[in-house]
Amino acid sequence: MVIDITPPAVTSVAELIRPYIRYTPVITIDRASLGLHPGPLALKLEMLQHAGSFKARGAFANLLLREVPPAGVVAASGGNHGAAVAYAARAIGVPAKIFVPEVSSPAKIARIRGYGADLVVGGASYAEALAASEDWAASSGALRVPAFDQAETILGAGSLAAELQQQVPDTAVVLASVGGGGLLAGICAGYAGQAGIVGVEPAGAPTLTRAVAAGRPVDAEVGSVAVDSLAPRRIGEQTFAVIRDYLQQVVLVSDDDIRGAQELLWDRLRLVAEPGGCTALAALTSGRYQAGPGELVTVVLSGANTTAVDFSR
């Protein structure tokens, strides 16, 4: 079945997955509280989502819209998608096998195991974990749940945009992080030109930047403090097809920018985000994205599966 990635489809999927996900809150502050020029800033606290990131939205969309075979589901992930699929599979009551690379953080590995999935850790990159998961899908008959380049995954992520349109109806621009592009494509599909959309990615993993320059998805470097969530080899074909129609701008941020945003969130707001989860904010706090004085900017804080705050002591 071919699914069109359109605003009505986003709305339909948002309604379908509503009983299974959290309607995450938004807080609105003055940018001056982060040491920036005054102006309104809304933060979408998606790190409070089930499994610790926005990925739960796409996971549930896949499991509810597609037929799951007796072998269950299989996914490859830097960590967040795997945790989300494991959580959704447990909630729905189907088996899950998750493949993650060796760079996946201990926090994400622990979360996946905690949800009861069969976990395989191996390979140096997401691409290697993906290849292993595809081999397993072929031999077992399990349903592949792609981390980003799947219509259901994109539409699930788009449910976040449906919420934002209710919570921050006057937003001028939405900033969101980019890895494979699932989150940004979902937001683009949900807004469909009703707000400016800015993608933010690590300079060490510029998948969208390379695709925009080439006019199509191409291989990019894989290296960043956010490597376990924002560093696939290339942006998705389906995600790029949606993004390119609505993208206002793509911004590159350094690892120092990302760490600075992470520390600032904790220092000023006592909010914990993983590096990939606050990459979008880093564009604003580093000055690499310049907001107008009265421009209402909305930033998606997309995940918090991290050991940045250690409560073991």
N, C-alpha and C positions, 0 to 999 in steps of 0.2 A: 504493500500500500504506500502510495506517494503522499507525503504530508507537506502541504505548503506552509512556509514559514511566514505567516502574516499576523497582523494585529488580532484579527478574530481568532486565529488558531492559538495565539498566546493566551487570550482571554479564556478560551475553552479549556486549555491545559491547566491554567491557574485554578479554575474552578474544580477540575478533576483532582488535583493533588492537594487542594486546600485542607482536607481532613488529616493529611499526613505530615504537613510541614508547619513550621512556626511562621506567623506573620511578624517578622522581626521589626523592632522599633527603629525610629529615626530620632536623633537628637539634633536640635538646631542651636548653633552657637555663633558668636561673632568671631571672625577670623583673627581678630586682635588677641584673643585668648591663646592663640598658638604662635604669637609673636609676628603676625602678618599684618598687612594693612587692613583696617576695618572693613567689614563687609559680611554678609550672611553666608553661613556654611551649614549644610545639612549632612549628617553622617548616617548612612544606612548600616545598622549594626548587624550585618549578616554573619558575623562570627558567632552570634547567638543561635544560629540555625542548628537543627539536629546534625550530629556528626561534626560540628564545628566549622562548617563552611557552606557556601551557597550550593555546593555540589549535590546536596540532598534533593534539591528541586529536580535536577535532570535525572537523578537516579530513580526517583519515584515515577517520573513521567515515562521512563523506559519500561519499568516493571508493570505499570498500569495500562499502558497503551499497546504493548507487544505481548505476544503469547510466549510464556516461559515454559520451556520443555522440562521433562523430569530431571535432566542433568543440572538444571538451575542456570545460574548466570556466571559470567566470567568477565573480569575487567582488568585493564592495566592502568597504572596510576603512579604519579609521583607521591601519592599518599592521600590527599583529600578526596579525590574521586573514589578511590578504593574504600575509604572509610564510609563514604556516603552509600555506595552500593552495598557494602556489608550491612550497614544499618537498615537500609530499605529492604534488603533480602530477608533479614531477620524479622522485620515488621510484617512483611507479606507472607513469610513462612516458606521460603525457597532456599535451596543451597547456593552458596556463593564461593567462588575461587578467585582470589585477588593476587595479581602479580605486581610487585613494586621493585624499582631498582635499588641498589645498595646505598644511593644518596638519600633515600627517603629518611625523614627524621625519626628518631626513636618515639616521639610523641605520636606520629601518624601510624607507625607500625603497631604500637601498643593499642591504639584505638581500633584498628582493623581486627586485631586478635581479640580484643574485648567484645566485639560484636559477633564473634563466633565463626568468622569466615575461615576458609582454608587459605592460608597465606603462603606465598612463595616470594622470597627476597632473593634477587639475583640480577646480575647485569649492571653495567656501569651507568646506564642512562635509561630514560623513559622508553626510547626506541627499542632497546633490547628487551625490556619488560613487555612491551607491546607485542613483539615478535613471539615471545614465549606464550603469551596469552592467546594469540591467534592459533598457534600450534595446538594448544589445549582445546580451544573451541572446535577445531577441525576434528580432533580425535574423540572428543567427548559428546559433541552435539549441544554443548551449553550455549546459551544465548549471549552474544557479545554485547556489552554495554559500553559504547565508546565514551571517552572522557569529554569529547567536545564536538567531533565532526559527525553528528547524528541529529536528524531533525528533532527527535523527541528530547534529546539532551538540550538543544538550543531553546526549544519552546519551554522546557522546564525552567531554564535559567531566565527566560523572559517573564516568568511569573513575578520575578523581583521588580521588573519594570512596571508591571500592572499594580503592584503595591505602591511603588514610589509615586505613580501618577495620582493616587489617592492621598498619600501622606504629604507630598511636597508638590502640589499642583502648579505652583508658580516657578518651578525650577527652570533656570535658563540653560544649564549645561550639566551633564552627568559625566563624572570621571570614573573609569573602571579599569582594573588591571587586565593585562592580556598575556595569555600563554598560547593555548591552541585556539582561543577566540570564542569559546562557547558562551562565556558570560557576556562579553561585549556584543556578540551577535544577537543574543537573547534580548539585551537592552535595546539594541538598534531596532529589532523587530517589534518590540513592545511600543517604542515611541514613534517609529516610522516618520521621523522628521519633525516631531512636535517639540523636541529639545535638541540642543547641540550635544553630540556624543564624542567624548575624547577618550582614546585608548592610551594606556600608560604601560610601558614595559621596561624591563631592565636593559641597560645598554649591552650587557653581556648575553642577552637572549632576545634579539630584535626580530622576532618572527613576523610581526605585522609591518614593521618598518621595511624589511626586505621585500615583503609581498607587495606593498604599495609601490615601491621603487620599480619592481619587475612587472607589475600588473597582474601577478598571479602568485600563488604560494610557491616559495622556493626554500631551500635549506638555509638555515641561519646558524650562528654560533650557539653553543650550549654552555653557558657558564654564568653564574650569578649567585648572590647570597640567597636568592629565591629559586634556586635550581630545582628544588623538590616540588614546586608548584607552577612555575612559569617558564619552563624551558623544554618544550618539545622541540623536535628538530625543525618543524615548520608549522605554520598555521594551517587550519583545516580548509579543505576545498569549499565545503558548504558554509562554514563560518565566514570565510573571506567573501563569498558571494553576497552574503547579507551585509556584512560590515562596509564593504566598499560603496554601497549605495547611500549610506547614512553617516559615514565617519566625517567629523569636522576636523579632527587633528589627531596625530599620534605623537606622543611625547616619550622620549627616552630619559631614564633616570639612572644614576649611578648606584652602586652598592652602598656608598656612604650616604646618599640621599635616602635610600630605603631604611637603613639603620637609624638615621636621624629621625625619620617619621615615626618609626616604631618606638623609639625612646621618648619622643615628644608626646605621643599618645598616652604613654604610661605616666609620664611626668605631669602633664596638664589635666588629663581626663581620667586617669587610672583605668584605661582600656588596654587590653592585651590583644595584639594582632601578630600573626606570623609575618615574615618579610613579604611574601607574596600577597598577603592580605592587606597590607598597607602601602603597597607600591603605588596605587592610584593617589593616595594622599601625598606621597613623596613628590609628585609633580607640583603640587600646590605649595608645600612647605619649603621646597628647594627653590621656588621661583621659576621653575622651568615651564610652568603654566601660569600665565598672568591673568588673574580674574579682574574684571572691571569693578569699580568701587561699589556699585549697587547690585552687581550680578549675583543672583542666588545660585551658588554652586552646590551640587550634591555629589558626595564621594561615597563609593561603595567600599566599606571595609569588609573584605570578602571571606576572611578565614582567620582562625586563631589556634590551629593545631601546632603548638610550639611548647618548648620547655623554657621559654625566655624568662618566665617567672617560676622559681623553684620553691615549692612549699614543703619540701621534704625536711628542711632543717627545723 
